[in-house]
Amino acid sequence: MADDFVLVERNQRVATIILNRPPFNPLSMKMVDALHRVLDEVEKDRALRAVVIRGAGERAFCAGADIREESQFKEASAAKAFREYGRSTLHRLENFPKPTIAAIQGYCIGGGTALGWVCDIRLAAENAVFRAGDAYLGIVPSWGMGLLRLPRLVGRGNTLDLLLLGENFSAARAYELGLVSKVVPTATLFDEARAVAARLAKGSPQALAAIRKAVAYNLRHGWDDMVKYEEELCVRVFEHPDAHEGTTAFLEKREPRFQDL
């Protein structure tokens, strides 16, 4: 464990990271610091192949930034540093070497949506409530989700609907927008998340990492650049022992024994 702001549990090849400031698990500097320390631990553990991120308690995944702390950022340099720290956190999660699953229940607001939506697989409980209401606090989204990624994920019109109105919306609406992968009964959310993580843990870590890198790269570059990058990744993956092991295991009708990253 890094400290009690963020907990980590390990079960076979899956790590579960828990934002641990219930009931709302607000994102303070200490919370983000602890999250990075836990990510360091998980990244170094080669046996771990998938990561579940969840909030402690039943009321929230994460209800956004700690407003009391953020209101103390009177100096422009301090406010900018916090924004840059948030952007680097999303970048790290998006490019983390192991696939990530967000298990979202209860409130997922502001910076919480940034953490949840940047994960590879996003499971929402039926009781999940989302909101991007920064404008009604006199601010704008600043961590690289609402203004940067969201228009690419859901389009101009939907982004403006979410950010300008700043209203609560349901897990079902999030699913319609493609912001969550699946809506599940609240009581089974964490079981579903563990099942998804177990599925990912069976895949080739090399191949999964390459796919995730390609999708992240694609959001930032044009067609011709992506064609070149695709070929670079393909050369790397097809030369890796996993490519031979996967096809051999398929022909031999057995589970493949892929290498850890």
N, C-alpha and C positions, 0 to 999 in steps of 0.2 A: 504494500500500500504506500502511496505517496504521502498522504495524510488524510484526515477525515473529511476534507472538502470533497474529495473524489475517491471512491473505493473501486477496487478491481477484484473480481472473482475469476478464477480459472477452473474450467471443467473440460478435461481432455484437451481438445484443440481449439477451444473457444474461450475468449476473454469477455467478461461482461464489465463494462465501465459504468459506474453509478454516480450521477451527480447528487451529492449528499448534503443538501441543505433544505430538507422538507420544511414546510409543505410546498414551497414554490420553486426551490432550487435556483435562486437568482444567480446571474453570472457576475460575480465580483472578480477583481484582479486575483484574489487568492484562489478562487474557483478555477480560473483559466490557467493560472500557474500550476495548480495541482493536476489539471487535465493534461497539460503538456508533460508533466513528470510521469504520469501514468502511461501516456502514449509512448514515452521513451522506454519504459519497462516492457510494454507489450511488443514494441517494434524489435527489441533486442532478443526476445524469446522466439527462436526460430520454430519451435514446435507449435506455436499458436498460429492458426490459419484464418480466423474470422473474429470480428469484434462486434459485440452488441453494446449500444449506448442507450441508457435509460435514466429516468429520474427516480430518486428515492420517494417513497410514500405513494399515495393514491391520487393526490390532487393535481400534480403537474409533472410534465416532462421537464420543462424549464420555462418560467414565466418572464424571461428576458433579463436584461441588464439590471444590476442592483441600482435602482434609481437614487437611493440615498448616497451611494458612493459616487455615481456618475455626476450628481449635482454638485459635488465638491471639486470637480475639475474646472476650476476657475481660470487656470492658465491655459492658453491655447496649446502650448506644447504638451501639457499633460493630456488634454482631450485628444490631440492628434495621436499621441503614443498609444492611447487605449484603442482608438480606431484601427491603427496599424496592427496592433496586437490581435484584434478580432479578425482582421483580414488574413493575417498569417495563420491563425488557427483554422479558419475555413480552408485555406489553401492546403494546410497540412492534412486535414481530414480527407479532402478530395483526392490527394495524392498519396495517402497512406499506403504502405505496401500490402496491407491486409484488407480485404473487403470489410465494409462497415454496414451495420444494420441499426437503424434507429427504431426503438420500441417506444412509441409515443402514446401516453395516456394523459387525460386531464388537460390542463392548460399548456399550450405551446405558443408563446407570444414573443414578438420582437426578436431579440437575439436567440431565443429558443428556437424559433422557426429557422434561423440561419443554421444552427447546429443540426437540427433534425433534417432539413431538406437537402443539406449537402451530402448526407450519407448515401451510400450506394443503393441500399434497399430500405424503404421507409414503411414500417408497419404502424398503423394507427388503430387504437382501440375505439370502439363505438362512442365512448365518452370524450374523445379528444375534441378540444376547442382551440382553433387557431385564430390569431389576430396579428395584423401588421399595422398597428395604429400609431406609428411614430409621429405623424403629423399632428395628432391630437395631444402630444406632449411638447409640441413646438420644435420638433427635431425631424431628422430624416434617417432612414436606414443607412448604416454606415460601416457595416462589416463585410460588404461585398456580396450580399444576397439580394436584398430588395431592389437596389438600383442597378446592380451588375448582372447577377445570374438570373433573377426572376423573369425579366423580359425574354430571355432566351429559353427559359423553361416553359412559360405559359403564354407568351405573346404580349403585345402592347396593351390590348384592350383589357385582358384579365389582370395584368399587372396594375394598371390604373384603377380598376375596380377595387382591388385589394388595398392599394396604398392610399388612394384618395379618400375612400369611404372609411377605411380603418375599422371595419366592423368584425365582430366574431363570425367565424364560419365553421361548419361542421367537418367531421372526418369524411362524410359522404361527398361534400363539396370539394374537399382537398383531393379526393380520389378522382372526381370528374376532371379536375384541372391537371391531374398527373403529378401532383405534389406528393402523394403517398402511393405506394405500390399496392396496398391492400388494406381493407378495413376488416377488423376481426372483433369478436366479442371481447369485452373488457377483461373478463375472467381468464381468457386464454391467451392474452397478448404475449406474455413472456414465454409461454410454451411455444407459441408460433415463432417467436423470434429465435428461440433456441433451435427449433427445427430448421429454420432457414440457415442459421449459422452452421449447423451440422451438415447441411447440403453443400454449402460453400466450402466447408473444410475437406470435402471429398474431391473437389476439383483440383486441377493443376495450379499451384500458386503462381507459377510463371505465366501461364496463359491468362489467369484471372487478372493478374497485375497488368499485363499487356493490354487487355481489353479496357480496363479502367483508365490507363494512361491515354489510350487512343481517344476515348470519349472526352476526357478532360481537354486534350489537345485540340480536338475538333471544335470545341466551343470557342476557341481562341484564335483559330487560324482558318485560312481559306482552303479551297478545294485542292489546288496544286500542292500546297504544303502538306496537306493531309495525305495525299497519294504517296508522297515520298516517305512520310512518317510511317504510314501503314506498312510499306515495304521494309523499312528498317526494323520494325517490330516483328514482322513475319520471319525475316532472316534470323533474328535472335531467338524466337520461339521455336522455329522448326529445327534449329541446330541444337536445342537443349535436349537432354536425355528424356525429359517428360514426353516429348512428342513421340519418341519410339516406344516408351513404356505404355502410353495410353492406347496406341493402336494395337500393340502386342497383347495387352490385357483384354481388349475388346475381342480379339480373335480367339484368345484362350478362355474367354467367358469367365473372367475373374476380376476382382477389384484391382484397379491400378495402384501402384506404389509410387506416388509422385514424390519428388524431392522437396524438402522445405526450402524456403527462401534463405 
